[in-house]
Amino acid sequence: MHLLMREGAVLPAPLPVTADAEGARLLADVYAVQLPPSGAHVRAMMNTTIDGAIVGADGTSGTLRNPDDSFVFDVLRALTDVVLVGAETVRTEDYRRPLGRADLLTPSRRPGGAQRPALAIWSRTGELPPTIEPDWPTYLITPPGEARLAAERAGVPEAQVIIADGPAAAVRGLAERGLRAIQAEGGPSALGRLASAGLLDELCFSTTHRSVGGDSSRVVRGEAHELSWSLASLVVGQHATIARHVRR
Ligand SMILES: NC(=O)c1ccc[n+]([C@@H]2O[C@H](COP(=O)([O-])OP(=O)(O)OC[C@H]3O[C@@H](n4cnc5c(N)ncnc54)[C@H](OP(=O)(O)O)[C@@H]3O)[C@@H](O)[C@H]2O)c1
């Protein structure tokens, strides 16, 4: 892969991003999270095809994955305090032990300094697959009124239940637990809730160099919103083009 843009500026010459520890360190610097003085920073990260699909024919994003995309994804997971996802994503994709590249874990590059990111799952029902480990730690974000039942179903201890009546309360609940660098990995409806509440600071999308047709959702879905973004960095590989947009 090559880095073409960084911090909003086009590089005089494309910089090689090697598929090794050195390339990972370079991207970790490019994508380092700048936390605000208080509260959280929320980065969205998902992959999509050139024709805008977020899942392949098997109904998961697994078939869209490729070496370029996986490399960047693994770097970004090493920079975040918590991976935030909607429950449908957890029921569809493999969310056991999200971690990040081993060679970026020591010393930790997460703003909170933990060795691994927490997992936070947005769910009303608490219906999670048995592969989810409460001790990872895993947080359940759920609306008031349904919290007790949802927590019971999910098997998440009370201290790890964040009762939130909307996206702002969800983000605040994570920040209050020291999880201030948030990576929202989907799905489209979870990103849509964050976007329409004005809570997304960054959109990082990996565009896989394929088209799949079908009737897949767009990458962000839900209430209409109007937001403007600036292209902050651009990485181009054989298999994917990976862009980071920041809020203007
Ligand atoms: N291409 C990619 O990078 C990528 C990444 C992630 C996901 N995906 C794909 O996206 C699809 C899933 O996305 P999605 O948008 O349908 O679902 P989602 O955002 O992953 O999850 C939706 C779930 O969020 C919960 N929820 C909704 N509103 C809530 C609220 N106000 N409070 C608490 N919880 C709430 C509900 O869970 P309960 O039903 O448990 O109540 C709902 O079913 C899958 O096909 C997955 O493969 C693709």
The ligand as a Gaussian input file, in Angstrom:
#p B3LYP/6-31G(d) Opt

LIG

0 1
 N      -19.002000      -3.878000       6.099000
 C      -18.757000      -3.707000       7.372000
 O      -17.674000      -3.206000       7.746000
 C      -19.782000      -4.083000       8.411000
 C      -19.534000      -3.735000       9.744000
 C      -20.510000      -4.030000      10.693000
 C      -21.685000      -4.652000      10.321000
 N      -21.879000      -4.991000       9.031000
 C      -23.141000      -5.631000       8.626000
 O      -24.208000      -4.795000       9.053000
 C      -25.354000      -5.588000       9.347000
 C      -25.887000      -5.214000      10.731000
 O      -26.122000      -3.840000      10.772000
 P      -27.523000      -3.234000      11.245000
 O      -27.479000      -1.786000      10.955000
 O      -28.606000      -4.047000      10.661000
 O      -27.554000      -3.523000      12.794000
 P      -26.610000      -3.030000      14.011000
 O      -26.491000      -1.546000      13.995000
 O      -25.370000      -3.838000      14.024000
 O      -27.476000      -3.506000      15.256000
 C      -28.860000      -3.170000      15.356000
 C      -29.285000      -3.529000      16.757000
 O      -28.965000      -2.456000      17.637000
 C      -29.863000      -2.513000      18.731000
 N      -30.475000      -1.191000      18.908000
 C      -31.128000      -0.464000      17.982000
 N      -31.556000       0.696000      18.529000
 C      -31.159000       0.684000      19.815000
 C      -31.294000       1.574000      20.884000
 N      -31.926000       2.745000      20.755000
 N      -30.741000       1.251000      22.076000
 C      -30.088000       0.075000      22.226000
 N      -29.935000      -0.813000      21.234000
 C      -30.468000      -0.512000      20.053000
 C      -30.898000      -3.575000      18.434000
 O      -30.427000      -4.764000      19.078000
 P      -31.442000      -5.875000      19.673000
 O      -32.135000      -6.433000      18.477000
 O      -30.566000      -6.851000      20.367000
 O      -32.356000      -5.128000      20.585000
 C      -30.774000      -3.701000      16.927000
 O      -31.190000      -4.961000      16.453000
 C      -24.908000      -7.035000       9.283000
 O      -25.306000      -7.553000       8.037000
 C      -23.391000      -6.953000       9.327000
 O      -22.800000      -8.034000       8.660000
 C      -20.954000      -4.694000       8.047000

